Amino acid sequence: MAKNYLNRVVTPAVAEAQRLYYGRSQKESSVAGCDPLGPDEEAFIRSRDSFYMATVTETGWPYLQHRGGPPGFLRVLDARTLAFADYKGNRQLLSTGNLTHDDRVSLFLMDYVQRQRLKILGHARVADARVHSEALEQLIEPKLRPVVERIFIIDVVSFDWNCPKYITPRYTTGEVEELVGPLKIRIAELEAELSKVKNADQSDSSP
């Protein structure tokens, strides 16, 4: 675990709850600065085709939103910076509006197949895609650019890997096809061989 993660999320109330139930707090000693992403974190992020992002409203309510796209749509610009393109949607702009009040975000990235999850804390800002067309060219493939309205840039504060204990493996359609594809080919081969045997038997038994 990166040092700054617990420093941010273990508040006095959380520390007190930990002491009540477990006899001690997980609060780490203070560490200056932010925690850069390592090679494992960067590779994991680049392989994801979705994630969840939490922001906070002006009235203090948490808001959680799902984001999806081609694998790697959440771009690692460097060890301390992430970015992704925001497509046209339902026009609610809840995350965009929330960030004008409080720029803190929490990202939750899941790999259900490998039973892994990565949590990221950061500060986010939103840029108008119409104004920052040069950045858009770096973030998204040409065919998707017409539906992009905004660009989210996230300055990473820290991250944490979670225990896989209660993650139920789930597979996308593409992952299932990849797994069963060789089986389908083998079944077709065996059916072809069986058909040849049947035809040969019928020829041998013909008067």
Disulfide bonds with the S-S distance in Angstrom:
none
